[in-house]
Amino acid sequence: MPQVRSRLLMVLSSKKASDLLTSEGKRKLTDEIIDQLGEPFSGSGKGPAITDVFYTSFVIQQQ
């Protein structure tokens, strides 16, 4: 889990609120998360098969 959390935080921290306001922006974020989590983790030769991302909560804070 720490590796999953780290990868997610790296993807999310690279985004601006304006990138995520549209449906297209959220779709791009989903694709990036799938790509990042689909890569192999330390100690394994093959990454997990990630097919989709489900958001249970989505808060966007603008400054």
HELIX and SHEET records of a PDB file:
HELIX    1   1 PRO A    2  SER A   13  1                                  12    
HELIX    2   2 ALA A   17  LEU A   20  1                                   4    
HELIX    3   3 SER A   23  GLY A   38  1                                  16    
END                                                                             
